[in-house]
Amino acid sequence: MATLSTEIVGEGTPVVALHGFGPDRRLMAGMLEPVLGELDGFRRVYLDLPGCGSSAAREIRSTADVLAAVEQTVADAVGAEPFLLVGESYGGYLATELTRQRPDQVLGLALVCPVVVPMHADRTVPTHTVIERDETLMSSLDADELATFEPLAVVQTRETFERFCAEIGSGLATADDEALERIQSGGYALPECEALSYDRPTLILTGRQDSVVGYADQWALLERFPRATFAVLDAAGHNAQIERPDVTSVLLRDWLARCAHAAR
């Protein structure tokens, strides 16, 4: 299994970042660099998942294959070092399973709008709701921009649109759609496995208006994550990190501080 395209920033404790289904590593860098870029001692490992960014997906036919490629890349980039793990959406689904396989190596786990129930039809999600809308902006967008931004955007302002284009839409535009469809149809769900129980510092951040993965299914994780902070952010959908960036950064800083304390 070929390793994935990565970008490594900084030095120190590794922080492995896994983005969602379709975008690329710019999503995770946009979320984490405002926090980690101000701190010393963290080596950020940003991956492009198969079929996304600069990572090919020729041999990839299922999420199990994606996970195997992630495992190989992490082994190459991190080796046996302890590391922090951050996963967003589909990346959160992968991160949970990677933690189950390496519980002693993962120092802390942060899940942002994570997939918990793989099949959308089985998820508990709210109806899509718009909390803030800039009519001047929305009327100025072309059909393609509307089609990618509007369906998931809860805060439809120029600031969130510009961040969406730079961090999310840019990856979606270059994704290998054929490969992503192959993964979805060939085995999006991971094989049934033992549920993860994890007692190190954890952050579970969800959006109150997230119509993709919701917030209710994630609540069940608390039974098995005794060190978890659980947050449901109002005025936030599936892209909570760009719709509520300030509180997202605060929660990430708190998670890092708890991880550092636990390590001591």
ABEGO torsion letter per residue (X at the ends): XBBBBBBBBEBEBBBBBBBBBGBBAAAAAAAAAAAAAABBGBBBBBBBBBGBEABBAAABABAAAAAAAAAAAAAAAAEABBBBBBBBEAAAAAAAAAAAABAAABABBBBBGBBABABAAABBBBBBBBABBBAAAAAABBAAAAAAAAAABABBBAAAAAAAAAAAAAAAAABBAAAAAAAAAAGABBBBBBBBBBABBBBBBBBAABAAAEAAAAAAAAAABAABBBBBBBGBBABAAAABAAAAAAAAAAAAAAAAAAAX
